[in-house]
Amino acid sequence: MTLNILFAAKPERWATYETPLRDALADAGIEAELALTLPPEEVDYIVYAPNSDLQDFRPYTRAKAVLNLWAGVEAVTGNETLTIPLARMVDPGLTRGMVEWVTGHVMRYHLGIDIDIERRDAEWEPRTPPLASERSVVILGLGALGAACAEMLTSIGFNVTGWSRSPKTVEGVTCLHGDDGLKEALSRAEIAVLLLPDTPATQNTLNVETIALMPEGARIINPGRGPLIDDEALLAALDSGQIAHATLDVFRVEPLPSDDPYWTDPKVTVTPHLAAETRPVSAARVIVENIRRGEAGEPFINLVDRDLGY
């Protein structure tokens, strides 16, 4: 039987994903009609981006699952018309990209690389950076991305603490959870990396009170979600010196408006949401694996917990 798979995303995504999806379907031996438009009542699976025009899932009475193209699902989890399984994207290529980006910026702060990049005077200033084992790095969020970053930083030798809302275990990492765990984690965060999802419970995780728990002169790296940080609190902490520098890849409004104070703050590095991008070839294989599972009666992978929002 030929499956009907609807690709519900912006046209530019179709140009990027059509060939990888067709190749992955062929490799899996799945016969399918993959298209941008199909009669709703005949659709078996929906490959989906939350900014798609498709927002009412009720006509898709035969669909077995919605397979998200992105890791973030906060824009769709609250859609009351979506009652079938929703799978988020856990892409090995995206994960690897995030690990490389986070590791690079942690090493930049750890080694004080900006000192040499920004030097404009002919001053010879020898210094001895600490070893990784002498540096405390805290990862807020121990999902697939956070755990992978924690494992990499641990392998380099950093003293890594991870925090999550519920108990987690990552080999070689001190894992904390809950409100008391957050306070303890932040108290040792010379470098803090934010990789939490965007949910009502995680918004403004870094605020006036929690930033004050961090060691004076700490650094913050946020490739997770913009709303994890209270922007006014961070700017005030940068101004006072409580936070020495922040590297921000995600923001509440994107693209970041040209008049946003982050652009001109000398203690902030802005990167344009490039820490981790889904790789079409590897992502297509993840999507097709879920389609194979659905047809074989096996459990879907990477299912979203609607109560938690991720």
LINSULBEL-V876680 format. One record per pair of residues at least 4 apart in sequence whose ideal C-beta (glycine too) atoms are under 6 Angstrom apart, sorted by the first residue. I is the first residue (numbers start at 1). J is the second residue. Records with the same first field share a line. If there is no record, write none. Layout:
I=J  J
This chain:
2=31  33
3=32  44
4=33  38  42  43  44
5=32  34  45
6=38  43  46
7=14  36  47
8=46  48  52  54
9=13  49  52
13=17  49
14=18  36
16=280
17=21  280
20=280  281  284
21=34  284
24=284  285  288
25=30  32  288
28=288  292
38=42  43
40=59  60
41=61
43=60  63
44=64
45=65  291
46=63  66
47=67  287
48=66  68
49=69
50=75  76
56=81
57=81  82
58=81
63=84
64=294
65=84  85  294  300
66=86
67=87  287  290
68=73  88  89
69=89
70=89
71=88  89
73=77  88  304
74=198
77=306  309
85=300  303
86=304
87=290  300  302  303
88=302  304
89=278  283
90=144  302
91=278  282  283  286
92=282
93=279  282
94=276  278
95=145  148
97=276
98=145  275  276
99=148  149  152
101=275
102=149  193
103=152
105=221  247
106=110  137  191
107=111
108=113
109=191  219
110=135
111=129
114=118
130=134  135
132=156  157  158
133=157
135=158  190
136=159  188  190
137=153  158  160  191
138=161  185  189  192
139=146  149  150  162  193
140=163  194  196
141=146  195  196
142=146  147  162  164  168
145=195
146=195
147=170
150=160  162  170  173
153=158  160
154=160  172  173
160=173
161=174  185
162=170  173  175
163=176  181  182  185
164=168  177
166=177
167=177
168=175
169=175
170=175
176=181  184  185
177=181
183=213
186=210  213  214
187=213
189=214  218
190=215  218
191=219
192=220
193=221
194=222  224  228
195=224
196=202  224  228
197=310
198=225  227
199=309
202=228
203=227
204=230
205=228
206=210  211  229
207=230  233
208=233
211=233  237
214=218
216=242
217=244
218=243
219=244  245
220=243  246
221=247
222=248
223=249  275
224=228
225=250
226=250  251  252
227=252
229=234
237=242  243
238=243  267
245=267
246=268
247=269
248=270
249=271  273  275
250=273
251=256
254=273
256=260
261=265
262=268  270
278=283
279=283
280=284
290=300
293=298  300
